[in-house]
Amino acid sequence: MAVNIEDKIKKLSAARRNKVESRVAELLAEEMTLRDLRKARKLTQVRLAKQLRITQDSVSRLEQRSDLLLSTLRKTVKAMGGDLSLVAEFPDRAPVVLSGIAEDDPHS
């Protein structure tokens, strides 16, 4: 017999259910699309387009792409006020921050 997750959650105590829902919210917050990130930064496509010196339509298309150049992603995140880091994760060692990739000046 299949187990329905909704039924399992209903059987949890209110405190446990709140803890699970809180953790779900944390996990969802850890992953965002560019569109989600722009909205979280309270930026409109028009305002971001001005920062990037492109059209609003170009920002819309950029947000819908699943494959971006790292340099494009870095510029977009920088225009939102952030910095982009690229981290390689392996099962047998601590994460490694990669440097010199798609940077304007890798020595800065």
Secondary structure by P-SEA (a helix, b strand, c coil): ccccaaaaaaaccaaaaaaaaaaaaaaaaacccaaaaaaaacccaaaaaaaacccaaaaaaaaacccccaaaaaaaaaaacbbbbbbbbbccccbbbbcccccccccc
